[in-house]
Amino acid sequence: MEDYAIKTVALSSVSWATLFVVTTKVLPKRSFDFRSRIVATFHAFLAITLASLSVQDWSCPLCPLATKPSPQQNQALAITTGYMIYDLMCCVYHHQQKTEDLVHHLVTIFGLGAGLAYQRCGSEMVGALWVSEISGPFLHLRDLLKELGYRDTALNLAVDICFAVIFSLSRMIGGTYLTYLTVSNENPILIKVMSVGLLSVSAFWFYKIARMVIYKLSKRSKAKSFNSKSL
C-alpha cells in the first residue's frame, strides 16, 4: 500500500474519532448508538459524494475495469477504510459489536484494504462503495427517529420502506452486477473473495430487512383492522 494511502487511512480514523468526541460533547444525553449514527450519516454523505466525484466517465460509470485507481478513487477508498476502522474500534470499546456487524466490518476493511494494496479495480471498488453507502442515510435515520420518539409512526415506517427499497436495489441488483464484474475480470484472488464475501453479507442483511418490513406492515395492518372493528 502506498504511503499516501496509509497516511490518509490513519488521518481518516483519527478524524472520525474526533468527530465522535465532538458529537458526544454536543449531545451528552443521547445514547452511544445515536451519537455513532450521527457520525455514520456524515460518512455516508461524504462517501457518496467522493465516489460520485471520482467517476471518470458518467456514460460508463464503472469504466475502466480492472485498472489502477485514480487519485480521487484512492482518496474515497482510503477515507472509508479509515472510517470502518474507527467504527469497529469504537463499537468494540463500547461493547456494542454484534457478530454480524463484526463480520461486515472485517470484510469491508479487508476488501477496501486489498484494493488499496494491490492498486487494482478502482472503478469496481468505488462502485461498491457507492452502492453500499447510498442506503446509509435512511438506515441511520430510522434509528435516530426511534430515539427521538417516532417509533411505530407513519414517518418511521416510510423511512423503513425507503431504506428497504434502496438497499434492495443497490445491494442486491447493483452489488450482484459489481461482484460479477469483479470476479469475471483479471483481478487478484483476494479481491474476488472479498467481493463475494461482501455480497454474501448484503444477502444476509437483505433477508433480515425483508422480514422487518413484512412484520411492520403486518403489524400496522392488524392495528388498523382492530381500530376499525372497535369503531
C-alpha positions, 0 to 999 in steps of 0.5 A: 500500500502506498504511503499516501494511502496509509497516511490518509487511512490513519488521518481518516480514523483519527478524524472520525474519532474526533468527530465522535468526541465532538458529537458526544460533547454536543449531545451528552444525553443521547445514547452511544448508538445515536451519537455513532449514527450521527457520525455514520450519516456524515460518512455516508454523505461524504462517501457518496459524494467522493465516489460520485466525484471520482467517476471518470466517465458518467456514460460508463460509470464503472469504466475502466475495469480492472485498472489502477485507481485514480487519485480521487478513487484512492482518496474515497477508498482510503477515507472509508477504510479509515472510517470502518476502522474507527467504527469497529474500534469504537463499537468494540470499546463500547461493547456494542459489536454484534457478530454480524456487524463484526463480520461486515466490518472485517470484510469491508476493511479487508476488501477496501484494504486489498484494493488499496494494496494491490492498486487494482479495480478502482472503478469496481471498488468505488462502485461498491462503495457507492452502492453500499453507502447510498442506503446509509442515510435512511438506515441511520435515520430510522434509528435516530427517529426511534430515539427521538420518539417516532417509533411505530409512526407513519414517518418511521415506517416510510423511512423503513420502506425507503431504506428497504427499497434502496438497499434492495436495489443497490445491494442486491441488483447493483452489488450482484452486477459489481461482484460479477464484474469483479470476479469475471475480470483479471483481478487478484484472488483476494479481491474476488473473495472479498467481493463475494464475501461482501455480497454474501453479507448484503444477502444476509442483511437483505433477508433480515430487512425483508422480514422487518418490513413484512412484520411492520406492515403486518403489524400496522395492518392488524392495528388498523383492522382492530381500530376499525372493528372497535369503531 
